[in-house]
Amino acid sequence: MTKSKGEVRPLFPAGAVGRYVNAAHQSVQLDGLSFEANYGSGTESTDTEINILDEPRFAALAEFLRGCIKDFLDNVLCYQYQSFSIVHAWVNKAPEGGWQRMHFHGNSIISGVYYLQAERENAPLVFEKVEINTSPYLAVVPRKNTPYNANRMAFPAESGVCYLFPSQIKHGYDMPNKGAERISLAFNVILRGIGESYSI
């Protein structure tokens, strides 16, 4: 198995989060894009029905993201598939005080976020463990937080950094954003030819 080019850390038993750094990161002008307020959060987004990566201004970034996705699928998750597609991509803007409720993405296999503009003082990307609804359940207090006992894990928002993760994992940032405006590009990925008897 080829070693992953990205930094990989455990993200609960449900999967992993991949961190990829774009050494060629450059600012992308957002002039002319239309943003609307998101329901239930303090952010604004471009239309999620439009794949923003189809715009020529994002061509170089789209190529970088496709390379990250291929590495994550082939060398981290080790999935068998014929091809993948980025089916949705949109830009999010969070001013100081903005927040994004915890949520997950349906109808996709993996999701990702790329920080167009972010500083380490901005709100981090937070993942939340899938709830276990079994009975009886004993809540054991850990003496030290690790990836194997934590209910939440946070990763810093940094310009030029991409995170990839399974779409069903809840994520967001319910603490208010600090400092400068935090601008990210979010996207969803589907696979084709994912099994001998199932092909989409």
N, C-alpha and C positions, 0 to 999 in steps of 0.2 A: 504494500500500500504506500502510495506517495505521501510524504509529509505535507501537511497543510501549510500554505504560505501565510495564512493569517494566524492571529493569536486566538486560541480556542480555550474556553473555560466551561466547566460543567454548569448547566442551567436546569437544576432539578432533574428527576428521572425522565421528564418529558422530552428532553432534547438538549441542544447546546446552543450557545450564542457565539457567533464568529465575529471577530473584530478585524477590520481591514483598513489600512491607512493609505490614502492616495497621496503619494509623494509629489504628484503633479497637480495638486489641488489649486484651482484658480477660482476667483469670484465669478459668478454668473449673473449678468444683469437681469433683473426681474421687471424691467420697464414694460408696460403694456399688459401685464398679466392681471387678471381680474380675481380678487379675493373676496370671499364671503365669510361672515362669522360662523363658527361652528356651534352647533347646538350643545349646550351642557358643558362648555369649556370657555376659557378666555383666550382662544386662538382664532386665527383666520386661515382659510385654505383656498387653493384653486379648486375648480370643479373636479371632483373625484371620478366623474364619468369620462374625463378626458385624460389620456395618457400624456403627461407633460413631457416625457422623455422623447416623444415624437417631434418635439420642436428642435430645429437645427441648433439652437444655442446650447442644448444639453447633449449634443452628439458625442463629445469626448467623454462626458460623465457616464453616459449610457454604456459606452464600450468598457469603461472601468468597472461598472457595476456588473455587467455580464461576466467579466472575468472572475469577480468575487463570487458570484452565484455559482458558476461552474466549479470553482474550487470547493465551495461549501458543500455542494451536492455530491461531488466525486470523492473528496478526500476527508470530509468530516462526517456527513450523514451516510456516505457510501450507498446512495440509492441507485437502483437500476431504472433507467428511463431512456427514451429516445431523444427527446428535446425538451427545452423549457422556454417559457415566454414570460416577459414582464407584462402583465395584463392591465395593471393600474399603476399610475404614478402621479403624485400630486405634491405641491409645495405647501408647507405649514409655516406660519409666522406666529411667534409668541412674544408679545411685548413684556416688559417688566411687569410682574404680577400675573401673567398669563399661566394657565394650567391646562392639562389634558386628562380627562377622566380615564380610569383604567378600562381597557377594552381589548378585544381580540379581533382578528380579521377572518371572516368566513370566506368560503369558496376559493381558497388558495392553499398552497402547501407550505411555502416559506414567505416571510415578509422581511422587509428591511427598512432601515432609515439611514440617510446620508446627511451629514451636517454641512450645509452650504455656508452657514455663519453661526459659530457658537464659541463660547468661552467656558472654561472649566467652572466658573462661578455660576453659569446658567444651570437651570434645573436639569438633573441627570435623567437618563432613560431608566425607568424602573420596571422590573419584571416581578410578577406576583405568582406564587405557586398555585397550581390548580387545587381547588378545594377538595378535600377528602370527606365524603359524606358516608361514614360507616359508623356502626354502633356495636359495642361501646368504643369510645375514643378517649385516650388519655393524652393530655397535653403535657409533654415533658419539657421542662425548661432547660435549654442548652447552657453549658458553662462557657462555651465559645461558639460564635457564629461561624458556620462553614457553608459551602454550597450544598451540603447534604442535609442540613437541618434548618436553613433559613426560609422564612416565608416570603421574603422580598430580597431582591438583589438590584443594585443600582450601578450604572455605568456612566461615566462622564460624557457630556456633550462636548465635542471638539470639532472644529472646522476640519474638513477633509477626512473624517472618519466615518466608516460604514459599519453598521451592525446588522447581521442576518440572524434570524431565529424562526422557529416553527410558528406558523400563523395562529395556532390555537392558544398560545401562551399570552396571558393578559399582560398588557404593558401600558405605560403612560407616565404621567408625573403629576400627582395631585398636590404637590407642594408648589407654591407660587414661583414662577421664574424670577431669577435675580439678575441684575445687571442689564447688559445690552440685549437688544432683540435677538431671539434665538430662531434661526431659519433652517428648516430641515426639508428634505425630500423623502417622502415615504413611498413604498411600492410593494406590490404583491406579485408572486410568481406561481405559475401552474406548470405541471409536467404533462408530457404526452408519452404514451407507451410505457405506463408504469407497472405493467404486470402481464403475465402470459394470457390472462383471460379478461383483462380490463384495459381498455385504451380510450382516451379522450382526445 
